[in-house]
């Protein structure tokens, strides 16, 4: 995969490509976020205004543009995708007891867990209202299914957390559900409303799925990287939470008995001592598990790029290829 393009250029290219549509999406988000219950737009607005690249809704917009779509149904669907994503972030931060989100205080840190969960529920409900407006049972099937699978992924992650014997297969099942499903759905519905053929729908769904897996693999490698500070996150959050992500799973598999006992103590029993994070980082480096995690991400990224071969060359196709590079290059 070519590494010559820088990450900001890839994101800017995609953003510029869908700029007019994205403006309409942002307007739809603000409109649909409103409620006479003042805390709802206040809390939801805190997270939505905190930044984020709007990557998932931009994938919906670019997927529609890939097929030269001239209608407007993709606008509401892109807003729907962002609401689903934002709702999951609100719930994630409560489950993970996170105090930071995108470098700012998380909603649950400011308002508490109960309002965060309930506003997340509100956003899920709003997303279903937007689905209905697409007037397509297949769109509703794709996005409602994605919502349920994401929730399943969250529960599955709870089950696999604090289990030092967690397998790579179980981990991939979690990220497939928790992250890749929404990427896949975002691309799929964009193509669907644009009149994609069955083969094109399948290609877009596969592109989003492979991109989502690559994205999460890089995220999980970054959790043990000094680059976390640049992202407004603490290094080693996953380690402290006992999340069995691929870097740790590989380290356990390659470690000796003493190392396995270390992972069991920290990840399963949640017994921490001074210097444990540094020791964990040393073990990950010893067994090259961060590099191997990035390599896996690259492999999924290559698959995502090849998924686009079915489409004729266009600015949208190049932008979608570029965003794969962006996702991988965050590791560097």
C-alpha positions in Angstrom: 0.0 0.0 0.0 1.4 3.4 -1.0 2.5 5.4 2.1 3.3 8.6 0.3 0.0 10.4 1.0 -0.3 11.9 4.4 -3.3 11.2 6.6 -4.7 14.8 6.7 -4.6 14.9 2.9 -6.7 11.8 2.6 -9.3 13.1 5.1 -9.3 16.5 3.5 -9.8 14.9 0.0 -12.8 12.9 1.2 -14.2 15.9 3.1 -13.8 18.2 0.1 -15.4 15.6 -2.2 -18.6 15.4 -0.1 -18.5 19.0 1.3 -21.9 20.2 0.2 -23.6 16.9 1.2 -21.8 16.9 4.6 -23.0 20.4 5.3 -26.6 19.1 4.8 -25.8 16.2 7.0 -24.6 18.4 9.8 -27.7 20.5 9.5 -29.8 17.4 9.7 -27.9 16.3 12.8 -28.4 19.6 14.6 -32.1 19.6 13.7 -32.8 16.0 14.8 -30.8 16.5 18.0 -33.2 19.1 19.3 -35.7 18.3 22.1 -37.8 20.3 24.5 -35.9 18.4 27.2 -32.9 20.7 27.4 -30.4 18.2 28.7 -30.7 16.1 25.5 -29.3 18.6 22.9 -26.9 19.8 25.6 -25.3 16.4 26.2 -25.5 15.1 22.7 -24.2 18.4 21.3 -21.2 18.2 23.7 -20.0 14.9 22.0 -21.0 15.8 18.4 -19.4 19.3 18.7 -16.2 17.7 20.2 -14.9 17.0 16.8 -14.5 13.6 15.1 -14.0 13.4 11.4 -17.6 12.3 10.5 -15.8 9.4 8.8 -18.8 7.0 8.8 -21.3 9.4 7.4 -18.8 10.5 4.8 -18.5 6.9 3.7 -22.2 6.9 3.1 -22.0 10.1 1.1 -18.9 8.9 -0.9 -20.5 5.5 -1.6 -23.5 7.2 -3.1 -21.3 9.6 -5.1 -19.3 6.5 -6.4 -22.5 5.7 -8.3 -23.1 9.3 -9.3 -26.3 9.5 -7.2 -28.3 12.7 -7.8 -30.9 12.3 -5.1 -31.0 13.4 -1.4 -31.9 10.2 0.5 -28.2 9.6 1.4 -28.2 12.8 3.5 -30.7 11.4 6.1 -29.0 8.1 6.1 -25.6 9.6 6.7 -27.1 11.5 9.7 -28.6 8.2 10.8 -25.2 6.5 10.7 -23.7 9.3 12.8 -26.4 9.1 15.4 -25.9 5.3 15.7 -22.2 5.9 16.1 -22.6 8.7 18.7 -25.1 6.6 20.7 -22.6 3.8 20.9 -19.9 6.2 22.0 -22.0 7.5 24.8 -22.8 3.9 25.9 -19.1 2.8 25.5 -17.8 5.6 27.7 -20.2 4.5 30.5 -19.3 0.8 30.2 -15.6 1.7 30.0 -15.8 4.3 32.7 -13.9 6.7 30.4 -13.3 10.2 31.5 -12.0 11.5 28.2 -13.4 11.4 24.7 -11.5 13.1 21.8 -9.3 14.9 24.3 -12.2 16.4 26.3 -14.2 15.4 29.3 -16.6 12.6 28.3 -20.3 13.2 28.7 -20.6 10.7 31.6 -17.7 12.5 33.4 -19.7 15.7 33.2 -23.3 14.7 33.5 -23.0 11.1 35.0 -23.8 7.7 33.7 -27.6 7.7 33.7 -28.1 10.8 31.5 -25.4 9.5 29.1 -27.2 6.1 28.7 -30.6 7.7 28.2 -29.4 10.3 25.7 -27.7 7.5 23.8 -31.1 5.8 23.7 -32.6 9.0 22.4 -30.1 9.1 19.6 -30.7 5.5 18.6 -34.4 6.3 18.4 -33.7 9.3 16.2 -31.7 7.1 14.0 -34.6 4.9 13.4 -36.8 7.9 12.5 -34.3 8.8 9.9 -34.2 5.2 8.6 -37.9 5.3 8.0 -37.6 8.4 5.9 -35.5 6.5 3.3 -38.7 4.6 2.5 -36.8 1.4 1.9 -37.3 -1.8 3.8 -33.8 -3.0 2.8 -32.2 0.2 4.2 -34.1 -0.4 7.4 -33.0 -4.0 7.5 -29.3 -3.1 7.0 -29.1 -0.3 9.6 -31.4 -1.9 12.2 -29.4 -5.1 11.9 -26.2 -3.1 12.3 -27.5 -1.6 15.5 -28.3 -5.0 17.0 -25.0 -6.5 16.0 -23.1 -3.5 17.5 -24.9 -4.2 20.8 -24.0 -7.8 20.6 -20.4 -6.9 20.0 -20.4 -4.8 23.2 -21.7 -7.6 25.2 -19.3 -10.1 23.6 -16.4 -7.7 24.5 -17.6 -7.8 28.2 -17.5 -11.6 28.1 -14.0 -11.8 26.6 -12.6 -9.0 28.8 -10.4 -10.2 31.7 -9.9 -13.6 30.1 -6.2 -14.2 29.5 -7.2 -17.2 27.4 -9.2 -15.2 24.9 -8.6 -16.3 21.3 -7.8 -14.3 18.2 -11.0 -15.6 16.7 -13.1 -14.3 19.6 -11.3 -10.9 19.3 -12.0 -10.7 15.6 -15.7 -11.5 16.3 -15.9 -8.6 18.7 -14.3 -6.0 16.3 -16.3 -7.4 13.4 -19.5 -6.7 15.4 -18.5 -3.6 17.4 -16.7 -1.6 14.7 -16.8 -3.1 11.2 -20.5 -3.7 11.1 -21.3 0.1 11.1 -18.6 0.8 8.5 -20.1 -1.9 6.3 -23.6 -0.6 6.7 -22.6 3.0 6.1 -21.1 2.1 2.8 -23.9 -0.4 1.9 -26.8 2.0 2.3 -25.0 4.7 0.4 -24.7 2.4 -2.6 -28.2 1.0 -2.1 -30.1 4.3 -2.4 -27.9 5.2 -5.4 -29.1 2.1 -7.3 -26.1 -0.2 -6.9 -26.3 -3.6 -8.5 -26.2 -6.7 -6.3 -22.4 -7.1 -7.0 -21.8 -3.4 -6.3 -23.7 -3.6 -3.0 -21.7 -6.6 -2.0 -18.4 -4.8 -2.9 -19.4 -1.8 -0.8 -20.4 -3.9 2.1 -17.1 -5.8 1.9 -15.1 -2.6 1.5 -16.6 -1.1 4.7 -16.2 -4.3 6.6 -12.5 -4.7 5.8 -11.9 -1.0 6.4 -13.6 -1.2 9.8 -11.5 -4.2 10.9 -8.4 -2.4 9.8 -9.5 0.8 11.6 -10.1 -1.1 14.9 -6.8 -3.1 14.7 -4.9 0.2 14.4 -6.9 1.7 17.3 -6.0 -1.3 19.4 -2.3 -1.0 18.5 -2.4 2.8 19.2 -3.7 2.1 22.8 -0.1 1.0 23.6 1.5 3.8 21.6 2.9 7.1 22.7 0.7 8.6 19.9 -2.2 8.2 22.2 -1.2 11.4 24.0 -1.7 13.2 20.6 -5.2 11.8 20.4 -6.2 13.0 23.9 -6.2 9.5 25.3 -4.1 7.8 28.1 -1.7 5.1 27.0 -2.7 1.7 28.2 -6.4 2.2 28.9 -7.2 -1.2 27.4 -4.5 -2.8 29.6 -6.0 -1.3 32.7 -9.5 -2.3 31.7 -8.4 -5.9 30.9 -9.5 -5.7 27.3 -8.0 -8.6 25.4 -7.0 -6.9 22.2 -4.9 -8.5 19.5 -1.5 -7.1 20.7 -2.0 -8.8 24.1 -3.6 -12.0 22.7 -0.5 -12.5 20.5 1.9 -11.7 23.4 0.1 -14.3 25.6 0.3 -16.9 22.9 4.1 -16.3 22.4 5.0 -15.8 26.0 6.6 -18.2 28.4 4.9 -19.4 31.7 6.2 -16.4 33.6 4.8 -14.0 31.0 1.5 -15.8 30.9 1.3 -15.5 34.7 1.9 -11.7 34.3 -1.0 -11.4 31.9 -3.3 -13.5 34.0 -2.5 -11.4 37.1 -3.1 -8.1 35.3 -5.8 -8.9 32.8 -7.8 -11.5 34.6 -7.3 -10.7 38.3 -6.9 -7.0 37.7 -4.0 -6.9 40.2 -1.6 -4.1 39.3 1.8 -3.1 40.6 4.0 -0.1 39.8 5.7 -0.6 36.5 3.2 -3.1 35.2 2.3 -1.0 32.1 5.9 -0.5 31.3 6.5 -4.3 31.6 3.5 -5.0 29.4 4.9 -2.6 26.7 8.2 -4.4 27.0 6.5 -7.8 26.3 4.6 -6.4 23.4 7.8 -5.1 21.9 9.7 -8.3 22.7 7.2 -10.4 20.7 6.6 -7.7 17.9 2.9 -7.9 18.6 2.2 -4.2 17.8 4.0 -4.5 14.4 2.1 -7.7 13.7 -1.2 -6.0 14.6 -0.5 -3.2 12.1 0.5 -5.8 9.5 -2.9 -7.5 9.9 -4.5 -4.1 9.5 -2.6 -3.5 6.3 -3.8 -6.8 5.0 -7.4 -5.9 5.6 -6.7 -2.5 4.1 -5.5 -4.1 0.9 -8.7 -6.2 0.8 -10.7 -3.0 1.2 -8.9 -1.4 -1.7 -9.4 -4.4 -4.0 -13.1 -4.4 -3.2 -13.4 -1.2 -5.1 -12.0 -2.7 -8.3 -15.6 -3.3 -9.6 -16.2 0.5 -9.8 -15.0 2.7 -12.6 -12.2 5.2 -11.8 -13.5 8.4 -10.3 -12.7 11.0 -7.6 -14.9 9.2 -5.2 -13.1 5.9 -5.8 -9.7 7.5 -5.2 -11.0 9.2 -2.0 -12.3 5.9 -0.7 -8.9 4.3 -1.4 -7.2 7.2 0.3 -9.2 6.8 3.5 -7.9 3.3 3.8 -4.4 4.7 3.8 -5.4 7.3 6.4 -6.7 4.5 8.7 -3.5 2.6 8.5 -1.1 5.6 8.7 -2.5 6.6 12.0 -0.1 4.1 13.5 2.9 6.1 12.3 
